[in-house]
């Protein structure tokens, strides 16, 4: 199952309408519909807003309840997914400075 299908399933399970999710997340109804239909690919931050508004965690959404990633790790994954390598390198450098 892909992200779009999973979002649709979770939305049905939550009983939320697009209008309710739009009000809770600040996203437009059309954008939420596009995400669910696979026309738009949400960022991790957007996905977190939507999933949280439906009453789930990102860990539950990805089926990795035992794997908890930090926000910086999620941002790094998102940067690599989008092939935004300068951002990925900046995030790695920031992490290295924090851990030194």
C-alpha positions, 0 to 999 in steps of 0.5 A: 500500500502506498502513502496515498492509499494509507492516508485514505484508509486512515481518514476513513478509519478516523471518520474525518471529512476533508473539510474537518482535516482542512480546518484542523491542519490549515491545508486546503481541501483540494490539496488534501484530496490531491494527497489522498489520490496520489497527485501530490506528495506531502512533505514529512511535516505536512504528513505529520499534520494530517496523520496527527489530525486523524488521531494517529502518530507517524510511527503508527502510520508507517507501521514502525511503532518501535522505530521513533525518529527525531524531527531532524532525522525525518527532515533528513529522510525527506531531503534525500527523498526529494533529492535535495542533497544540499539540505541533506548535507546541511542537516548532517553537518548540523547534527555533527556539530550538536554531537561533537 
